[in-house]
Amino acid sequence: MSNPVETASGEAQASDSDTRSRLRRSLQQGLAFGTLIVLIIFFAIARPAFLQWSNIAGVLLSTAVIGILAVGTTLVIVTGGIDLSIGTGMTFAAVMTGTAITVWGAPMWAGILVGLITGATMGLVNGANIVFLKVPPFIATLAMMMITQGLSMIVSGVKPVYIQVEGFQQIALGELIPGLPNAVLILFACALIGSVLLTKTILGRYTFSIGSNEEATRLSGINTNKWKIVIYATAGVFTGIAGVVLASRLGSAQPQLGTGYELQAIAAVVIGGTSMLGGRGSILGTLIGALVMSVLINGLRIMSIQTEWQNVVVGIVVLLAVFSDSLRTRKGA
């Protein structure tokens, strides 16, 4: 028979732990939001043109692709995993969308569906390799990154796939709300769906549980292998959506694009407070992190900073984000 005092003490400790976790998450989100404000003020002072609505709309438009990728990546990182294939995977989904529409003659909706299925399949394969072949997530997704990069070149013939179908570019560049590209609305919709999945569904509960303690989750009777595959496949759907949005924005599928997007998305996730060790994260924080990355990159461009130095700055930001996560983890231990 359990001791009521010990039971009450254990519940109090669990409650205190949850409270501290929420406080740390809120603090990190607050720091990320503060960083976003500081960047906006800095670039606005350095280049007043930064605050022109045309530039702000461009920032939001570029945030859409990074943000959609980051939403899916949040699910993976919360489990304690990683996905390096989202950049080239997004490109492959775009190429498959373009190929379905222009080469196969499929209607636009079918081409979009092909892009989403392509993304989901990549995630499914990643999850299966991790679960059944016991390949570490870093290696499994690195291999998928190289595979999808090669497949994009093969399927496209190393040439851009131009998608000249009426209404396709309106998916990203149309304006249901005047002055605001549809791609931004798609990002917000994806963020809302991701937040609901992570906080209101059994998928979200198991995602956090696997990230916090996968072995304990498995011993409690949950099929962690099945759920990890589902999580990676779900993240792959968001990769497919990002591919469709990117293709719509450009009016074509560019097979050489993709590399580097994964680092920006991962940085956005970590900046937003998601732990690289798993068990902690939020979509709101990820959205703020994606805005930080887009504002930083756009600000550097508008200040005419050379591309190679932009890469240096982004790399430093990624390093600082991971280091910050490491500090938070040690302090929370």
ZIQUI-V767353 format. One record per backbone hydrogen bond with DSSP energy under -0.5 kcal/mol. CO is the residue of the C=O (numbers start at 1). NH is the residue of the N-H. If there is no record, write none. Layout:
BEGIN
co nh
CO NH
CO NH
END
This chain:
BEGIN
co nh
3 7
4 8
5 9
6 10
7 11
8 12
9 13
10 14
11 15
12 16
13 17
14 18
15 19
16 20
17 21
18 22
19 23
20 24
21 25
22 26
23 27
24 28
25 29
26 30
27 31
28 32
29 33
30 34
31 35
32 36
33 37
34 38
35 39
36 40
37 41
38 42
39 43
40 44
41 45
42 46
43 47
47 50
48 51
49 52
52 55
52 56
53 57
54 58
55 59
56 60
57 61
58 62
59 63
60 64
61 65
62 66
63 67
64 68
65 69
66 70
67 71
68 72
69 73
70 74
71 75
72 76
73 77
74 78
75 79
76 79
76 81
77 80
78 279
85 89
86 90
87 91
88 92
89 93
90 94
91 95
92 96
93 97
94 98
95 99
96 100
97 101
98 102
99 103
99 104
100 106
107 111
108 112
109 113
110 114
111 115
112 116
113 117
114 118
115 119
116 120
117 121
118 122
119 123
120 124
121 125
122 126
123 127
124 128
125 129
126 130
127 131
128 132
128 133
129 133
129 135
136 140
137 141
138 142
139 143
140 144
141 145
142 146
143 147
144 148
145 149
146 150
147 151
148 152
149 153
150 154
151 155
152 156
153 157
153 158
156 159
160 162
161 253
162 164
163 165
165 168
167 171
168 171
169 172
169 173
170 174
172 183
174 182
176 178
177 180
179 181
180 177
181 184
181 185
182 186
183 187
184 188
185 189
186 190
187 191
188 192
189 193
190 194
191 195
192 196
193 197
194 198
195 199
196 200
197 201
197 204
201 205
202 206
203 207
204 208
205 209
206 210
207 211
208 212
209 213
210 214
213 217
214 218
215 219
216 220
217 222
218 221
222 224
223 227
224 228
225 229
226 230
227 231
228 232
229 233
230 234
231 235
232 236
233 237
234 238
235 239
236 240
237 241
238 242
239 243
240 244
241 245
242 246
243 247
244 248
245 249
246 250
247 251
247 252
251 163
252 254
253 161
253 255
254 257
258 261
258 262
260 264
261 265
262 266
263 267
264 268
265 269
266 270
267 271
268 272
269 274
270 273
275 278
280 275
282 286
283 287
284 288
285 289
286 290
287 291
288 292
289 293
290 294
291 295
292 296
293 297
294 298
295 299
296 300
297 301
298 302
299 303
300 305
301 304
306 309
306 310
307 311
308 312
309 313
310 314
311 315
312 316
313 317
314 318
315 319
316 320
317 321
318 322
319 323
320 324
321 325
322 326
323 327
324 328
325 329
326 330
327 331
328 332
329 333
330 333
END
